[in-house]
Amino acid sequence: MESPSPATPGVSRRTFFSGSAAVAGAGGLLIGAGGAAAAASAMAPAAAPAVDREAERAALAYPFYGEHQAGIDTPPQDHLVFTAFDVTALTAVELQLVLAKWSAAMSEMTAGSAVGKVEPSREHAIPVDTGEATDLGPQGLTLTLGFGPSLFDGRFGLEKFKPAGFTQLPAMAGESLNPAMTGGDLCIQACSNDPQVAYHAVRNLARMARTAVKTRWTVLGFGRASAGANQSTPRNLMGFKDGTRNIKEPEDFAQHVWVGDEAKQPWMAGGSYLVARKIHMMIETWDEDSIGDQQSIFGRNKLEGAPLSGVKEHDAPDFHAALAGGPADTPAIPADSHIALAAHENNGGTKILRRGYNFTDGLDSFGRLDAGLMFLSFQKDPEQFIALQRKLGGMDRLNEYIRHVGSGVFAVPGGLPAAGSYYGKEFFA
Amino acid sequence: MNTSPTFRRTAPAFAAGAVVLSLALAGCGGAASTAESAAPKGDAAPVSNGAAQITVSVEQVDGKDQCVPDFSTAPAGPVTFTISNKDASGVSEVELLSDKRILGERENIIPGLKAVNFTVTLAGGEYQLYCPGATTETKPFTVTGDAAPAAAGGVAGLLKEGTEGYAKYVSGQVDSLVLAAAALQKAVDSGDVAASQQAYAAARPFFERIEPVAESFPDLDPALDLRVADVEPGAEWTGFHPLEEDLFEAKAITEKSKALAAGIVKNVGTLKTLTAELEYKPEELANGASGLLEEVQSSKITGEEEAYSKLDLVDFAANVEGSQQAFEYLKPALKEIDATLTEQIATQFETVTTALADYKDPAALGGWKPYTEELKKTDAAKLTQLIQALQAPLAKISEKVATV
């Protein structure tokens, strides 16, 4: 997919890319999910001495320019800063400037460069780059930009650029959304192997746009909760493997993730739709639930992550298999378990790419752990998510332990072809 | 809370402001200019529309971000620099310098956006084209001939007028503060709590508008404006805020209150003496303007400044007004240096002023709504965003007007 760009100091980059088509995975929905497709790809990361690995991780730079934005089929990095913004500017010209500035700055930061002087020579100068990412390296930083439906509401004359059918997500069961953590005109998904690098990127993007854009909500993810190609499956905060059946193959990306001309907007070609859901977990009550119940809620066992119909994590779940020693017609995987409800086999083949992260915000106002999953998914059409979530929100036994508290849907434009282009350029021609 | 150097006590002669012109007259060497490989043409730029025309392309040259002017020499007189960025994402501004002084500049020179330009009137001499972030950041630029810029004084003259105007503004505020402090003392001495509260609210804005000037006197500011949290253990707490506590919290006037009021009068008198002959540098106005907005964010929006009286919005408005005044005095010169930025700041001031109007309340003490816990809860984030959007561009002007 991504070819090395001359702007990146890519000493070790080629080695990283050779072999990995750098494609992340296929899926069911939300937490956990079961699957078959990806079982073939090897899961163990290449072995290398620890010191080299660390240096390579720091130097890892993904090309900024290409057919698709990075941060979608890029194997999930370890850390996330997700931020949604409101545009406060009143004119299209100001918005244009923000998008052009951001595009240039994103290309610099993803290559590990500062976005201006950390230490300007003139005494009275204000440092342009805030400096905290200095010398850390690019750390696999990807910055993925999305446009919310509200951006096309007419304030900037962009109605005619709105992708076909693009609207806010409908209200669904199982959510108690906080308006302060919902929506946004723009979003940035920053992912990196170093949390400070991701934080620096979003901080500086927000700063350089301060007169035109304000931060609406933000979530810091501290551990990836989905697997890409060649990655082992991580665990969510409920202790279960998450992302086992995620989309990993290019064919699945083509079929389920990348937008072609369906949006009726050339700028969306090669793009995708990002759904963001901040999902609060009732961690304390979950922790006191029995293992049997936990496993039947997910439809997988806890340690191995195998579907309850199988033995190994990547065994394809068999939703028709009967429960061994159970009453007749009792399925091994309960029909109202999370993986049964989310599986593409039971949803007309629908898959989405999950790219979520675990998060914590300390304690909530009731004194409970404020933590959960920052669910992020990419799909060719938001309807894919909506259909799955309607089903899950209504029937999923997991709902007893989760609440959707934040939400947003964003149209993610295709990648930029080369330096000199910027996101949204077509809007201002 | 303390930013960059604010106003100094010593009165610096403004002579430094003349630097622009004297430097500009220094060299005269069009001939020996550059022999750069990235080859701007050696001959002088053509003159059209009354100005020499220089086109600067910001672009990648052999994979490196560079600034490439088509000419490195121009005849004395007006010179227009037209700049566009083709594909160099590491560069976003271009300045014309005389030594370190910025004569003209454009920011937001971003790949993919249309070309922008600025025009400066230059006398013969050596200048530098400065492109921060480029692989070669500084390129020499030579002006031939000796024609002095037409406008006598130019930017330096405008800055001098601005700093002198600001000095008068400060004197005016201090004079009013002296009167208001006297009125406050009179009310306190009379024992009338309500009248004292009125007088307290009336006095505060005069101080808050010029707070950075007061802050430049290291003993005076704490004596007048220290908040209880900042009092060193064992030290005496004086000034406005212990009196505020008496008037608004205890709602009782004691002998201590009267002593506090007398202390305010004395210290305000000292402030008048100290500021009487003060001269200011342009960068001090700029830092003061930005510093006032820092004050707003760090102590007014948080409600710490007027914890007892809830007059934080009175101070807030006064800080913003003082900041705007300092900006206004710099504006004529700043327009010459960076018209776009000047316009942007002016617009942001307007936005803030308009938004603040919602908080006016003629019936309330000091003319502004009390900054209650409820109001803070609902509005603090909005106010913060407003001020941050103003401070971001405003903070940039100091280096542009600096006389060093």
HADDOCK unambig.tbl for C-alpha pairs under 7 A between the chains (distance, minus, plus):
assign (segid A and resid 6 and name CA) (segid B and resid 63 and name CA) 6.92 0.50 0.50
assign (segid A and resid 7 and name CA) (segid B and resid 63 and name CA) 6.99 0.50 0.50
assign (segid A and resid 100 and name CA) (segid B and resid 110 and name CA) 6.33 0.50 0.50
assign (segid A and resid 101 and name CA) (segid B and resid 110 and name CA) 6.19 0.50 0.50
assign (segid A and resid 104 and name CA) (segid B and resid 89 and name CA) 4.67 0.50 0.50
assign (segid A and resid 104 and name CA) (segid B and resid 111 and name CA) 6.91 0.50 0.50
assign (segid A and resid 105 and name CA) (segid B and resid 89 and name CA) 6.77 0.50 0.50
assign (segid A and resid 108 and name CA) (segid B and resid 89 and name CA) 6.65 0.50 0.50
assign (segid A and resid 108 and name CA) (segid B and resid 90 and name CA) 6.45 0.50 0.50
assign (segid A and resid 115 and name CA) (segid B and resid 90 and name CA) 6.81 0.50 0.50
assign (segid A and resid 116 and name CA) (segid B and resid 133 and name CA) 6.37 0.50 0.50
assign (segid A and resid 122 and name CA) (segid B and resid 399 and name CA) 6.91 0.50 0.50
assign (segid A and resid 124 and name CA) (segid B and resid 398 and name CA) 5.75 0.50 0.50
assign (segid A and resid 124 and name CA) (segid B and resid 399 and name CA) 4.57 0.50 0.50
assign (segid A and resid 125 and name CA) (segid B and resid 396 and name CA) 6.82 0.50 0.50
assign (segid A and resid 125 and name CA) (segid B and resid 398 and name CA) 6.88 0.50 0.50
assign (segid A and resid 125 and name CA) (segid B and resid 399 and name CA) 4.92 0.50 0.50
assign (segid A and resid 126 and name CA) (segid B and resid 395 and name CA) 6.91 0.50 0.50
assign (segid A and resid 126 and name CA) (segid B and resid 396 and name CA) 6.26 0.50 0.50
assign (segid A and resid 210 and name CA) (segid B and resid 389 and name CA) 5.12 0.50 0.50
assign (segid A and resid 210 and name CA) (segid B and resid 392 and name CA) 6.83 0.50 0.50
assign (segid A and resid 211 and name CA) (segid B and resid 389 and name CA) 4.31 0.50 0.50
assign (segid A and resid 211 and name CA) (segid B and resid 390 and name CA) 6.85 0.50 0.50
assign (segid A and resid 214 and name CA) (segid B and resid 385 and name CA) 6.99 0.50 0.50
assign (segid A and resid 419 and name CA) (segid B and resid 87 and name CA) 4.78 0.50 0.50
assign (segid A and resid 420 and name CA) (segid B and resid 86 and name CA) 5.50 0.50 0.50
assign (segid A and resid 420 and name CA) (segid B and resid 87 and name CA) 4.24 0.50 0.50
assign (segid A and resid 420 and name CA) (segid B and resid 111 and name CA) 4.48 0.50 0.50
assign (segid A and resid 420 and name CA) (segid B and resid 112 and name CA) 4.65 0.50 0.50
assign (segid A and resid 421 and name CA) (segid B and resid 111 and name CA) 6.78 0.50 0.50
assign (segid A and resid 421 and name CA) (segid B and resid 112 and name CA) 5.42 0.50 0.50
assign (segid A and resid 422 and name CA) (segid B and resid 112 and name CA) 6.71 0.50 0.50
